[in-house]
Amino acid sequence: MADTAIKTAVVGHANAGKTSLMRTLLRDVRFGSVSNHPGTTRHVEGGALMVNGEPIIDLYDTPGLEDSMGLLEVLEEIRPGEPLDGIERLRYFLGHLDAYPLYQQEAKVIRQLLHSDLFFYVIDCREPILGKYRDEIKVLAFAAKPVIPILNFVAAGSAQTAVWREHLARQGLHAAVEFDTVVFSFEGEKRLYQKVQSLLEERYDQVQRLIDDRQQRAQMSWQAGTRCIAELLVDVGAYRLEAPSEQVDMQQELALLQKTARKAEARCVKSLLQLFRFSADHLDAAQLPVAGGRWQADLFDPANLKQFGVKAGSAAMKGAAAGAGIDLLTGGLSLGLATALGAAAGVLLGGGRRFGRDISARVRGFHYLCIEDATLQVLWHRQIQLLTALLDRGHAAQQPLQLSASSRALPASWERWLTLIRSNSHWSRLPKNSGYGDPDREKLIREIADDITASNGEQARR
Amino acid sequence: MRRGKNRLDALLTAEAVRGIEESGQELPAAEQIELTVATSELMVEERILQRANLLAAEADVAASLSRVRRLARNLSYAAIALFTLLGALASMQAFAHTSAQVNFYWLLFILLGINLASLIAWVVGLWLSKRAGSGAGNALGQASSFLLKKLVAGMGRQRAADPIVASAWLGVMLDGRIGRWSLSRLSHTLWSGYLIGGLVMILLLFATRQYNFVWETTLLDDRSFVHLTQLLAVLPDQVGFSTPDIDQITGSRLGADAGALASARKNWASLLIASLLLYGIVPRLLLLALSSALLSHALRNARLQLSRPYYVRLRQRIMPVATPLGVVDPDEEAPHALAPPRMPGDVLPIPAGAYWLGIELGPQEPWPFPEIATRYDLGNINDRASQHQATAAVKALGGSPLVLAVSLQRSPDRGLGRIISQLVAAHPRSVWLVLLESTINTMGSASERDARLCDWYALAENCGIEADRITQRVLVATDPRHRAGNG
């Protein structure tokens, strides 16, 4: 455990995505600053990758090698009288920096190169192989340190990954890893660390601890995310409000119901963002359709039904046949259970154990108001989309989150879940997010969470 | 067991603190405690437990916890008392309708039959809960959680934390392996109470009253009854209880006289008590011991469910994936004072007879493009050699106009700036700059493109090219092989 951290410099051309790599590996959307302007990073800033309080890899973000062509010329022209090897040449350059005022930033990079055990060379794969990039590799070779070329932006349409790989191989750089800092995949991150293992054999176990920890965390974040969604579905689905049946105007109760559901969803969104280490206040409205921890389109916006391909028809028609649920489409709410016919609408009751009590509600003269089926579907689709999108999102991503408008299939057990949820109103922790851990509720939540993993498993495993 | 108990306390405290924080209650000391915990040497679960322990003092969790515990304990004592009473009543009931004659097998069925049925239910429940992978969803679990909830809710002088702590207690005690074995233990305790209550009542009745044992059957063969009784007596015999012999058994058939003999009476009673002990109470007590052992094993190995959203978020705070190392090599230069670009009014047209020079153009901007005649093409700067060559060519141009072509794809870095500055310096007259854009657009969004344009205008101005000499040109992408074929 007494190993020191592996000092690693992150180098590359301007705008290749060095700071983006740092952000993604450090899981810190606030590290440094990222932009498309050249020379955004002008100092050397570090961050350590930790496992159980122990630093494993110290990463240092460096300024871009903006003028590698000029730098190489300067380095090659050093003629102090005796033959110099690469490292001596770099040391000489640093020692006589006053002579090269234009290369202060490059000097910072070279200083880090000489200090580190290893470096990550970040490449923008969208770029053609220009002379300046060839010169860059030559400069880096002077440091004679193990290097892992990181092919960034491989997910972009114009990526020339194969061309770059071939070029790097010709320069003797075979350990290249494809790792997109914008489109994240845990598998890519794992391969990067495995390359570190193969280049620094004596640090194998140290890096393995890092891989294991990150793997475990990734798995737990995913599981926690599925659980958040399952709990939201149960909480909102089981939630209901009582209203006297002679009351004609129920606007107040409807508004309260909607507000509670919105708050529950906002809580879930915030939780999902936090699980994947995106904090709501650092994502502005343009980047995610989630602003300040809430979706921009309101949960009860009828347009949602269309976007997520939810068929409001079935439940609504049944509701209409039962003479209830006039508010189905406009309010996204359902007035069920006012009558036994309301129960037959299938919106509210599955004829479960609590039927007797609900009948008594009728006798006592109550309506139960609850969130309608179609709204629950929208709720479900939105969270699933957010969860899967967050999984793929690098911490350097600046682009808005793309949400597909295609209709998605509901889980096979959806109807059974709803029947269970609807007939166990005590399972809901709303409105205060507190309640008793009922073993049956817990069982259903685990089942739903496992089902999300099973149907999105391919993505979760990446 | 001690370790299991401490472990359980720690888990319960952590779960209670989770309940409190998830219900939206802020614990003001949390931040300070997290800072302390984050610097400790402990592993993640221990850190969470330590944090919860420190926070629990603030929310008075320990008092609530002991209240809930006491309540649960009293509840189970009451249930045991109830079951013992029920057992006693059941055996009294069995004797109630008989005067001096007792049907041995009927009595045995009443005392052990219900016990056997509940035992079968327990085994089935255990198998089902194992298969479903979760704790007890069975009736006992439901009933006890229902009762405890009601009692906590109805408890006088209740504190705010009580219901939350109670629900945490239920969540831990009814879930997973702990739930399986704690409910098993409760179930075996209750039925032991039932059987012991029954036994005590029987001993009491036997001590003070005289019963003659008979057996009767309408359908079955006499011999099978004798056989059954002998079989039943094997174990009691070995343990040392006296049991009826064959004569006494056959003599006890309803209507025979031998059953009334004192020795036969004694032996039958002894067999009844032995059966109750050996087939009822002893197996229950063994299962009780087994459940207790498995429960304490489960408690010792109990883990927090770290994949819960609350714990995942907590882990991020108290066991960070990264720590900042700060700026180690600061930027000492004043930032490049790039003048804000002036946007051009009217762009000056490129004069005829201008010489063209490409800078760092890639395959997406094939050089030279068709309208440039070969004699006006100065090539494409792509490395040091071509740069020196081009600078020499520019110097040789004299007064002829010069146009530099760059790709909008390139980010205007200092290297490009240096090359352009050197070219502008080498040329005595004004220089034009053309920004090329391919139809295979990889610039992403419009705002990114605008930002890039701005950067280029700023760089050009910095290099001495006026904004009214900067133009843009869109290249229609064609197959590069086709172009190469045309020469």
Interface residues (C-beta under 8 A of the other chain):
Chain A: H13 A14 N15 L25 L26 R27 D28 F31 S35 N36 H37 P38 G39 R42 H43 V44 E45 G46 G47 A48 L49 M50 N52 G53 P55 D58 Y60 P63 G64 E66 D67 S68 M69 G70 L72 E73 L102 Q104 Q105 K108 R111 Q112 R126 E127 P128 L130 G131 K132 R134 D135 A156 G157 S158 D213 R214 R217 Q219 M220 S221 Q223 A224 G225 R227 C228 S271 Q274 L275 R277 Q399 K432 N433 S434 G435 Y436 G437 D438 P439 D440 E442 K443 R446
Chain B: G19 E22 S23 G24 A38 T39 S40 E41 M43 V44 A132 G133 S134 G135 A136 G137 G141 Q142 S145 K149 P163 I164 A166 S167 A168 L170 G171 L174 D175 G179 L306 S307 R308 P309 Y311 V312 R313 R315 Q316 M319 P320 V321 A322 T323 P324 L325 G326 V327 V328 D329 P330 D331 E332 E333 P335 H336 E360 G362 P363 Q364 I381 N382 D383 R384 S386 Q387 Q409 S411 P412 D413 R414 G415 R418 I419 I440 T442 G444 S445 E448 A451 R452 D455
